[in-house]
């Protein structure tokens, strides 16, 4: 029988580590006007933005702001100029009247593999000094090189034992097959032994797209990175290839192209919940995601677009 004390210590060390890995599946399901679904396996990185030096020492195969087999670079996020992401998150929080002094900021994203990564969605989990979750920054990127952040404070009634539920009007062009007049419904279980991100995109006629990520936590070790390298080879390139391949399949099915706006949003940071894209504040996520899971061949547990 395994030593329970040793198992408890291993679990505690994993939870308290400066960086950890989450293995799981990303799923996208187009609900109308035609059904379309795809799912792929990924490895995500959770990193404490106050402990980058400690994270850099966790494995010879992982580097922070330097070249390695797997690496994390601050220049891939935020202002994208290599400046401190902790300061960036703290500044965004302060603009919402939230003080993160003494609290943790954890970033969930894809690491670079062999110097390359693409992050359709990264999430900053921002905590107050007392440990309560105060803010989530959803950092969205499209394949045109644009980036946009939705900075959403946790408001009364948005968090429960089931996780966090938030809503936000779409302000940033992502998919060439989805209109801008849409609204995001986020359902998030913050990082622990598991992490869950579920996004439902709705318009005036109801739910259009569901996307999920469900990952299970693993320690960031040399052995884990080697296993990932051989079981998920060139995963970052596959993510980009999958995006373009699925876009081609949608186009062949007859999906209507939506032209890209001539100018990207002036600011990469907004938390404004503007006029609803839908007619009201309906929380479609539970029913719509249940419908997706109930369809034959569906697999839950992934990332949303």
C-alpha positions as CSV (number, residue, x, y, z in Angstrom):
1,X,0.0,0.0,0.0
2,X,1.4,3.5,-0.9
3,X,2.7,5.6,2.0
4,X,-0.2,8.1,2.7
5,X,2.2,10.6,4.2
6,X,4.4,10.6,1.1
7,X,1.4,10.9,-1.1
8,X,0.1,13.9,0.9
9,X,3.5,15.6,0.7
10,X,3.6,15.0,-3.1
11,X,0.1,16.5,-3.5
12,X,1.0,19.5,-1.3
13,X,4.3,20.2,-3.2
14,X,2.4,20.0,-6.5
15,X,-0.3,22.5,-5.4
16,X,2.2,24.9,-3.9
17,X,4.7,24.8,-6.8
18,X,5.6,27.9,-8.8
19,X,4.4,26.2,-12.0
20,X,2.3,23.1,-12.8
21,X,0.9,21.3,-15.8
22,X,-2.7,20.5,-16.7
23,X,-3.4,17.8,-19.2
24,X,-6.9,17.6,-20.8
25,X,-9.0,18.0,-23.9
26,X,-10.2,21.1,-25.8
27,X,-13.6,20.9,-27.4
28,X,-15.4,23.2,-29.8
29,X,-19.0,22.6,-30.9
30,X,-20.7,24.8,-33.5
31,X,-24.4,24.5,-32.7
32,X,-25.9,26.2,-35.8
33,X,-26.7,26.8,-38.6
34,X,-24.8,23.5,-39.1
35,X,-23.4,21.2,-36.5
36,X,-19.6,20.9,-36.3
37,X,-17.4,19.6,-33.5
38,X,-13.8,18.9,-32.9
39,X,-11.7,17.9,-29.9
40,X,-8.0,17.6,-29.3
41,X,-5.6,16.8,-26.4
42,X,-3.5,19.6,-24.9
43,X,-1.1,20.4,-22.1
44,X,-1.5,23.8,-20.4
45,X,0.8,25.6,-18.0
46,X,-0.2,27.3,-14.8
47,X,2.5,29.7,-13.6
48,X,2.7,32.0,-10.5
49,X,3.7,35.4,-11.8
50,X,5.4,36.3,-8.5
51,X,7.6,33.2,-8.6
52,X,9.1,33.1,-12.1
53,X,12.6,32.4,-10.8
54,X,11.4,29.4,-8.8
55,X,9.5,28.1,-11.9
56,X,12.6,28.5,-14.0
57,X,14.4,26.0,-11.7
58,X,11.8,23.3,-11.7
59,X,13.1,21.3,-14.6
60,X,16.1,21.4,-17.0
61,X,13.6,21.1,-19.9
62,X,11.6,24.2,-18.8
63,X,12.8,27.8,-18.9
64,X,11.3,31.2,-18.1
65,X,12.1,34.1,-20.4
66,X,14.9,31.9,-22.0
67,X,15.2,29.1,-24.5
68,X,14.3,25.6,-23.5
69,X,12.4,22.6,-24.8
70,X,9.3,24.1,-23.1
71,X,9.4,27.7,-22.0
72,X,7.3,30.6,-20.8
73,X,8.0,34.1,-22.0
74,X,6.4,37.2,-20.6
75,X,6.7,38.8,-24.1
76,X,4.0,36.4,-25.3
77,X,1.3,38.0,-23.1
78,X,0.0,41.4,-21.8
79,X,1.7,44.3,-23.4
80,X,3.9,41.8,-25.4
81,X,7.0,43.8,-24.7
82,X,8.6,41.6,-22.2
83,X,7.6,43.7,-19.2
84,X,6.4,42.2,-15.9
85,X,3.1,40.4,-16.2
86,X,2.6,40.7,-12.5
87,X,2.7,44.5,-12.8
88,X,0.5,44.3,-15.8
89,X,-2.2,42.3,-14.0
90,X,-2.0,44.6,-10.9
91,X,-2.4,47.7,-13.1
92,X,-5.5,46.2,-14.8
93,X,-6.9,45.3,-11.5
94,X,-6.3,48.8,-10.1
95,X,-8.2,50.3,-13.0
96,X,-11.2,48.3,-11.7
97,X,-10.6,49.5,-8.1
98,X,-9.1,46.1,-7.0
99,X,-6.0,45.9,-4.9
100,X,-3.9,42.8,-5.5
101,X,-1.1,43.7,-3.1
102,X,-0.1,40.5,-1.3
103,X,-2.2,38.3,-3.4
104,X,-1.3,35.7,-6.1
105,X,-1.7,36.1,-9.8
106,X,-1.7,32.7,-11.7
107,X,-1.7,32.6,-15.5
108,X,-3.1,29.6,-17.3
109,X,-1.7,29.3,-20.9
110,X,0.1,27.1,-23.4
111,X,3.9,27.2,-23.0
112,X,6.2,27.5,-25.9
113,X,7.4,24.2,-27.4
114,X,10.7,24.5,-29.3
115,X,10.3,28.2,-29.2
116,X,6.8,28.4,-30.6
117,X,3.3,28.8,-29.1
118,X,-0.2,30.1,-29.9
119,X,-2.7,30.9,-27.2
120,X,-6.3,31.4,-28.4
121,X,-7.3,32.0,-24.8
122,X,-5.1,32.6,-21.7
123,X,-6.6,33.3,-18.2
124,X,-5.2,35.3,-15.3
125,X,-6.6,34.3,-12.0
126,X,-6.0,37.2,-9.6
127,X,-6.4,36.8,-5.9
128,X,-6.5,39.3,-3.0
129,X,-4.1,38.9,-0.1
130,X,-6.7,37.0,1.9
131,X,-6.9,34.3,-0.8
132,X,-10.2,35.1,-2.4
133,X,-10.5,35.3,-6.2
134,X,-11.0,39.0,-7.1
135,X,-10.6,39.1,-10.9
136,X,-10.2,37.1,-14.0
137,X,-8.5,38.5,-17.1
138,X,-9.4,36.6,-20.3
139,X,-6.7,37.2,-22.9
140,X,-8.0,36.4,-26.3
141,X,-5.9,36.1,-29.5
142,X,-6.8,35.6,-33.1
143,X,-4.8,34.1,-36.0
144,X,-4.2,37.6,-37.4
145,X,-1.8,38.5,-34.6
146,X,-4.3,40.7,-32.6
147,X,-4.8,40.3,-28.9
148,X,-7.5,41.6,-26.6
149,X,-8.2,41.3,-22.8
150,X,-11.5,41.2,-21.1
151,X,-10.9,42.2,-17.5
152,X,-13.8,41.0,-15.3
153,X,-14.0,41.5,-11.6
154,X,-15.8,38.9,-9.6
155,X,-19.1,40.5,-8.7
156,X,-21.6,39.4,-6.0
157,X,-23.5,36.3,-7.1
158,X,-20.9,35.3,-9.7
159,X,-19.0,32.8,-7.6
160,X,-20.2,29.7,-5.8
161,X,-19.1,26.1,-5.0
162,X,-19.7,25.3,-8.6
163,X,-17.2,27.9,-9.8
164,X,-17.4,31.3,-11.4
165,X,-20.1,32.5,-13.9
166,X,-19.5,35.7,-15.8
167,X,-20.8,37.3,-19.0
168,X,-19.3,39.8,-21.4
169,X,-20.3,41.2,-24.8
170,X,-17.9,40.3,-27.6
171,X,-15.7,43.2,-28.6
172,X,-12.9,41.5,-30.5
173,X,-12.9,39.7,-33.9
174,X,-11.8,36.1,-33.6
175,X,-13.6,33.7,-36.0
176,X,-14.3,34.6,-39.6
177,X,-17.5,32.6,-39.3
178,X,-19.1,34.4,-36.3
179,X,-20.7,37.8,-36.1
180,X,-19.5,40.5,-33.7
181,X,-22.9,41.0,-32.2
182,X,-22.4,38.1,-29.7
183,X,-22.1,37.6,-26.0
184,X,-19.8,35.3,-24.0
185,X,-21.0,33.2,-21.0
186,X,-18.0,32.1,-19.0
187,X,-18.2,29.2,-16.5
188,X,-14.9,28.6,-14.7
189,X,-13.6,26.3,-12.0
190,X,-10.4,28.0,-10.9
191,X,-7.1,25.9,-10.8
192,X,-6.8,23.3,-8.2
193,X,-6.5,19.5,-8.7
194,X,-8.5,20.2,-11.8
195,X,-9.4,23.3,-13.9
196,X,-12.4,23.9,-16.1
197,X,-13.1,26.7,-18.6
198,X,-16.4,26.6,-20.4
199,X,-17.5,29.4,-22.8
200,X,-20.8,29.6,-24.6
201,X,-21.2,32.2,-27.3
202,X,-24.7,33.4,-27.9
203,X,-26.5,35.8,-30.3
204,X,-30.0,37.2,-30.7
205,X,-31.2,33.8,-31.8
206,X,-29.6,31.9,-28.9
207,X,-26.5,29.7,-28.4
208,X,-24.1,29.4,-31.4
209,X,-20.8,28.0,-30.1
210,X,-19.7,26.1,-27.1
211,X,-16.1,25.5,-26.1
212,X,-14.5,23.8,-23.1
213,X,-11.3,22.8,-21.5
214,X,-11.1,20.4,-18.5
215,X,-7.5,19.7,-17.3
216,X,-6.1,17.6,-14.5
217,X,-3.1,18.9,-12.6
218,X,0.3,17.3,-12.8
219,X,3.6,18.4,-11.3
220,X,5.9,20.2,-13.7
221,X,8.9,17.8,-13.7
222,X,11.4,16.7,-16.3
223,X,9.7,13.3,-16.5
224,X,6.3,14.9,-17.1
225,X,7.6,17.2,-19.8
226,X,9.3,14.2,-21.6
227,X,6.1,12.2,-21.5
228,X,4.3,15.2,-22.9
229,X,6.8,15.7,-25.7
230,X,6.4,12.2,-27.0
231,X,2.7,11.8,-26.4
232,X,1.8,15.3,-27.7
233,X,4.5,16.0,-30.3
234,X,4.5,19.5,-31.8
235,X,1.2,20.2,-30.0
236,X,1.4,24.0,-30.4
237,X,1.8,23.6,-34.2
238,X,-1.1,21.2,-34.2
239,X,-3.3,23.7,-32.5
240,X,-2.8,26.3,-35.2
241,X,-3.1,23.6,-37.9
242,X,-6.4,22.4,-36.3
243,X,-7.8,25.9,-36.3
244,X,-7.2,26.4,-40.0
245,X,-8.3,22.9,-40.9
246,X,-11.6,23.2,-39.0
247,X,-12.2,26.6,-40.6
248,X,-11.8,25.0,-44.0
249,X,-14.3,22.3,-43.1
250,X,-16.8,24.9,-41.9
251,X,-16.4,26.8,-45.1
252,X,-17.0,23.6,-47.1
253,X,-20.1,23.0,-45.1
254,X,-21.4,26.4,-46.2
255,X,-20.7,28.6,-43.3
256,X,-21.0,32.3,-44.1
257,X,-17.8,34.4,-43.9
258,X,-17.8,37.5,-41.7
259,X,-15.4,40.2,-42.9
260,X,-12.7,41.3,-40.5
261,X,-13.1,44.8,-39.2
262,X,-10.7,47.3,-40.8
263,X,-9.2,48.2,-37.4
264,X,-8.5,46.2,-34.3
265,X,-9.8,47.5,-30.9
266,X,-7.9,50.6,-29.8
267,X,-7.3,49.2,-26.4
268,X,-6.2,45.7,-25.4
269,X,-8.0,46.0,-22.1
270,X,-11.6,46.4,-21.4
271,X,-13.9,45.1,-18.8
272,X,-17.0,47.0,-19.8
273,X,-20.2,45.0,-20.0
274,X,-21.7,47.0,-22.8
275,X,-25.2,46.8,-24.3
276,X,-26.2,43.2,-24.5
277,X,-25.7,41.5,-27.8
278,X,-28.7,39.2,-26.9
279,X,-32.1,40.4,-25.9
280,X,-31.5,39.7,-22.2
281,X,-29.2,38.1,-19.6
282,X,-30.2,34.5,-20.1
283,X,-27.7,32.0,-18.7
284,X,-27.8,29.5,-21.6
285,X,-24.6,27.7,-20.6
286,X,-26.0,24.8,-18.6
287,X,-28.7,23.7,-21.0
288,X,-26.6,24.3,-24.1
289,X,-23.5,22.4,-22.8
290,X,-25.8,19.6,-21.6
291,X,-27.2,19.3,-25.1
292,X,-23.7,19.2,-26.6
293,X,-22.6,16.4,-24.1
294,X,-25.8,14.4,-24.8
295,X,-25.1,14.2,-28.6
296,X,-23.5,10.9,-29.8
297,X,-19.8,11.0,-30.0
298,X,-19.4,14.2,-28.0
299,X,-16.5,14.6,-25.5
300,X,-16.5,17.1,-22.8
301,X,-13.4,18.8,-21.5
302,X,-11.7,21.4,-23.5
303,X,-11.1,25.1,-24.4
304,X,-13.5,27.6,-25.9
305,X,-13.1,30.1,-28.6
